[in-house]
């Protein structure tokens, strides 16, 4: 669970404008 959050946070920091990476990480938590 922590990994999923980390990924989302990392991606957001890298490129908050991109929704592709965030979405990919989101399902991982589900």
C-alpha distance matrix in Angstrom:
0.0 3.8 5.4 5.4 6.7 8.8 10.2 11.2 12.8 14.5 15.9 17.0 18.9 20.3 21.6 20.8 23.7 22.0 20.0 19.6 16.8 14.8 15.3 14.3 10.9 10.6 11.3 8.6 6.1 9.2
3.8 0.0 3.8 5.4 5.2 6.2 8.7 10.1 10.6 12.1 14.3 15.4 16.5 18.2 20.0 19.4 22.7 21.3 19.9 19.8 16.6 14.7 16.2 15.3 11.5 12.0 13.5 10.8 8.9 12.4
5.4 3.8 0.0 3.8 5.4 5.0 6.2 8.7 9.8 10.3 12.2 14.1 15.3 16.3 18.1 18.2 21.2 19.4 18.2 17.6 14.2 13.0 14.5 12.9 9.3 10.9 12.2 9.1 8.6 12.3
5.4 5.4 3.8 0.0 3.8 5.4 5.2 6.4 8.7 9.9 10.7 12.3 14.4 15.4 16.5 16.1 18.8 16.9 15.2 14.7 11.6 9.9 11.0 9.8 6.1 7.1 8.8 6.2 5.6 9.4
6.7 5.2 5.4 3.8 0.0 3.8 5.4 5.2 6.2 8.5 10.0 10.5 12.3 14.2 15.4 14.4 17.6 16.4 15.0 15.4 12.4 10.0 11.9 11.7 8.0 8.3 11.0 9.4 7.9 11.4
8.8 6.2 5.0 5.4 3.8 0.0 3.8 5.5 5.1 6.0 8.5 9.8 10.5 12.1 14.1 14.0 17.4 16.3 15.6 15.8 12.3 10.8 13.4 12.7 9.2 10.8 13.5 11.4 10.8 14.6
10.2 8.7 6.2 5.2 5.4 3.8 0.0 3.8 5.4 5.1 6.0 8.4 9.9 10.4 12.0 12.3 15.3 13.5 12.9 12.4 8.8 8.0 10.6 9.5 6.3 8.9 11.5 9.6 10.2 13.7
11.2 10.1 8.7 6.4 5.2 5.5 3.8 0.0 3.8 5.5 5.2 6.0 8.6 9.8 10.4 9.7 12.7 11.3 10.2 10.7 7.7 5.5 8.5 8.8 5.9 7.2 10.6 10.0 10.0 13.1
12.8 10.6 9.8 8.7 6.2 5.1 5.4 3.8 0.0 3.8 5.5 5.1 6.2 8.6 10.0 9.2 12.8 12.5 12.3 13.4 10.4 8.5 11.9 12.4 9.6 10.8 14.3 13.5 13.0 16.3
14.5 12.1 10.3 9.9 8.5 6.0 5.1 5.5 3.8 0.0 3.8 5.4 5.2 6.2 8.7 9.4 12.8 12.1 12.7 13.2 9.8 9.3 12.9 12.6 10.3 12.5 15.7 14.4 14.8 18.2
15.9 14.3 12.2 10.7 10.0 8.5 6.0 5.2 5.5 3.8 0.0 3.8 5.4 4.9 6.0 7.0 9.8 8.5 9.2 9.5 6.4 6.4 10.1 10.1 8.8 11.1 14.2 13.7 14.7 17.6
17.0 15.4 14.1 12.3 10.5 9.8 8.4 6.0 5.1 5.4 3.8 0.0 3.8 5.4 5.3 4.3 7.9 7.9 8.7 10.5 8.3 7.0 10.8 12.0 10.6 11.8 15.4 15.5 15.8 18.5
18.9 16.5 15.3 14.4 12.3 10.5 9.9 8.6 6.2 5.2 5.4 3.8 0.0 3.8 5.6 6.1 9.5 10.3 12.0 13.6 11.2 10.6 14.4 15.2 13.6 15.2 18.7 18.3 18.6 21.6
20.3 18.2 16.3 15.4 14.2 12.1 10.4 9.8 8.6 6.2 4.9 5.4 3.8 0.0 3.8 6.5 9.0 9.0 11.4 12.2 9.8 10.6 14.2 14.5 13.6 15.9 19.0 18.6 19.6 22.5
21.6 20.0 18.1 16.5 15.4 14.1 12.0 10.4 10.0 8.7 6.0 5.3 5.6 3.8 0.0 3.8 5.3 5.6 8.5 9.9 8.7 9.4 12.7 13.7 13.5 15.3 18.4 18.8 19.8 22.3
20.8 19.4 18.2 16.1 14.4 14.0 12.3 9.7 9.2 9.4 7.0 4.3 6.1 6.5 3.8 0.0 3.8 5.4 7.3 9.9 9.3 8.4 11.6 13.5 13.2 14.0 17.4 18.3 18.8 21.0
23.7 22.7 21.2 18.8 17.6 17.4 15.3 12.7 12.8 12.8 9.8 7.9 9.5 9.0 5.3 3.8 0.0 3.8 6.5 9.3 10.0 9.9 12.2 14.4 15.0 15.7 18.7 20.0 20.9 22.6
22.0 21.3 19.4 16.9 16.4 16.3 13.5 11.3 12.5 12.1 8.5 7.9 10.3 9.0 5.6 5.4 3.8 0.0 3.8 5.6 6.7 7.4 9.4 11.1 12.3 13.4 16.0 17.3 18.7 20.3
20.0 19.9 18.2 15.2 15.0 15.6 12.9 10.2 12.3 12.7 9.2 8.7 12.0 11.4 8.5 7.3 6.5 3.8 0.0 3.8 5.7 5.3 6.1 8.7 10.1 10.4 12.8 14.7 16.0 17.2
19.6 19.8 17.6 14.7 15.4 15.8 12.4 10.7 13.4 13.2 9.5 10.5 13.6 12.2 9.9 9.9 9.3 5.6 3.8 0.0 3.8 5.5 5.4 6.4 8.9 10.1 11.6 13.3 15.4 16.4
16.8 16.6 14.2 11.6 12.4 12.3 8.8 7.7 10.4 9.8 6.4 8.3 11.2 9.8 8.7 9.3 10.0 6.7 5.7 3.8 0.0 3.8 5.5 5.2 6.4 8.7 10.7 11.3 13.4 15.3
14.8 14.7 13.0 9.9 10.0 10.8 8.0 5.5 8.5 9.3 6.4 7.0 10.6 10.6 9.4 8.4 9.9 7.4 5.3 5.5 3.8 0.0 3.8 5.4 5.2 6.1 9.1 10.2 11.3 13.2
15.3 16.2 14.5 11.0 11.9 13.4 10.6 8.5 11.9 12.9 10.1 10.8 14.4 14.2 12.7 11.6 12.2 9.4 6.1 5.4 5.5 3.8 0.0 3.8 5.4 5.0 6.7 9.0 10.5 11.3
14.3 15.3 12.9 9.8 11.7 12.7 9.5 8.8 12.4 12.6 10.1 12.0 15.2 14.5 13.7 13.5 14.4 11.1 8.7 6.4 5.2 5.4 3.8 0.0 3.8 5.6 6.0 7.0 9.7 10.9
10.9 11.5 9.3 6.1 8.0 9.2 6.3 5.9 9.6 10.3 8.8 10.6 13.6 13.6 13.5 13.2 15.0 12.3 10.1 8.9 6.4 5.2 5.4 3.8 0.0 3.8 5.6 5.2 7.1 9.4
10.6 12.0 10.9 7.1 8.3 10.8 8.9 7.2 10.8 12.5 11.1 11.8 15.2 15.9 15.3 14.0 15.7 13.4 10.4 10.1 8.7 6.1 5.0 5.6 3.8 0.0 3.8 5.4 5.7 7.1
11.3 13.5 12.2 8.8 11.0 13.5 11.5 10.6 14.3 15.7 14.2 15.4 18.7 19.0 18.4 17.4 18.7 16.0 12.8 11.6 10.7 9.1 6.7 6.0 5.6 3.8 0.0 3.8 5.3 5.0
8.6 10.8 9.1 6.2 9.4 11.4 9.6 10.0 13.5 14.4 13.7 15.5 18.3 18.6 18.8 18.3 20.0 17.3 14.7 13.3 11.3 10.2 9.0 7.0 5.2 5.4 3.8 0.0 3.8 5.5
6.1 8.9 8.6 5.6 7.9 10.8 10.2 10.0 13.0 14.8 14.7 15.8 18.6 19.6 19.8 18.8 20.9 18.7 16.0 15.4 13.4 11.3 10.5 9.7 7.1 5.7 5.3 3.8 0.0 3.8
9.2 12.4 12.3 9.4 11.4 14.6 13.7 13.1 16.3 18.2 17.6 18.5 21.6 22.5 22.3 21.0 22.6 20.3 17.2 16.4 15.3 13.2 11.3 10.9 9.4 7.1 5.0 5.5 3.8 0.0
